[in-house]
Amino acid sequence: MMMEMDDSNIATIGQIERLLSASRGLRLKSASRTEKHNWLDSVLRRFKFHGLGRKQKGLLRRYMQQITGISTAQLTRLIKQHLLTGKLSPAAAGTRSRFPVTYTRQDVELLAETDNLHGRLSGPATRHIFEDELKSGDLRYRRLSGISPSHIYNLRGKAAYKAKALTVSRTKSVQTSIGVRRKPDPEGKPGQLRVDTVHQGDLDGVKGVYHINLVDEVTQWEVLVCVPEINEIMMEDAVGHALTGFPFVLRGFHSDNGGEFLNEKVSELLNDAIIRQTKSRSGRTNDNALIEGKNGSVVRKLMGHWHIERGHAAEIDDFYAGWYNTYLNYHRPCGFADITVDDRGRRRRKYKTYRTPYQALLAVNEPGQYLREGVTLEDLKVIADMHSHNGFARLMQAEKEKLFRKVLPTGTAATRKGGLAKELRRSHAG
């Protein structure tokens, strides 16, 4: 309820108490703050507020707050001022401490002009421009040349800046409509792949081969492919070939934001196979942690860091398809984390369970329901039982040594220090 009122006839605390109980919602209609302060001054004088008891002061404070609608803190400041000066003048009541204005509207407009010219650089870079402008003799930048980089962002929030600036939003990341930006959730079912590429070094400006690494999140089933270079046509063929190396139906394909996977060719391939494509989120380094770990523990451990010429890509790919992928999935155990949450909500990982990807697939509830057409559990069992782990590893290592004798560049540590076998054993051990 809003009304104009004259309470000059109210002169006792008892009247105030009765009025409070009967006037809930009552407000003083005032065109300005001056009228409110004048009314407060009259109430404090009329009731001789500073000589009242605690309970009476409380009732009167409630009355003044209800009528004026001002805050408790502001009323306390006004009462203190009245006690010290004996009056409550509107001019004095509106006086408050303010920080001195260092940067004027002209400075803010100069900042907007600079940002428009340079595309809104970072704070330190923008200040460097101000410093150089002042050195060149433009005295308009005298104050801005000493501004802190962090305060530049404060000035960019000013209305004067937004009125002049052509760009007022944050720097935008490169946008592409291909893939959904999210961390995939496999829900304990195989078929959700993590994908990445590993480059086999440069030599005198010449690129080496590229390894494409694909890992299933639940079973850690892994497929490696080798290509001589990265382009849309080659990636389409390589990814299409790699997807056939998984025995189960694929539901998801997750990569980082590299263009080798976020392109029309790969996107069409995945859409045709009804595989959902996702990509890592900005600032979430764990979104693709599984594949990054496999790049180091599998690919780099096998191939090392030396340069391998593009011409050997087909031979490496044959080794992957004929030997190494089989070894990884049927004979190389992987650690599977048991995740617990402590009292503080922190997630703890303990690796007590070790299985091959094939064994991990069998451990899934009713694994047969996830197999793709033409693949049976009996077929997988035949491959797994054909050799022992060590027996197949010996065969794989022999093929690996043959491969390395072909693909290692002349003059590497392996050839200079007397023996490829010694170098292979060292790389395989660590």
PyMOL commands that set and color helices and strands:
alter all, ss='L'
color gray80, all
select helices_A, chain A and resi 13-22+33-46+49-51+54-68+72-85+90-93+105-118+123-135+139-141+144-146+149-155+159-164+232-243+264-272+285-303+310-330+357-363+367-370+377-385+389-407+413-416+420-429
alter helices_A, ss='H'
color red, helices_A
select strands_A, chain A and resi 2-3+27-28+180-181+192-199+202-203+206-207+210-216+222-227+252-255+276-279+334-341+347-355
alter strands_A, ss='S'
color yellow, strands_A
deselect
rebuild
show_as cartoon
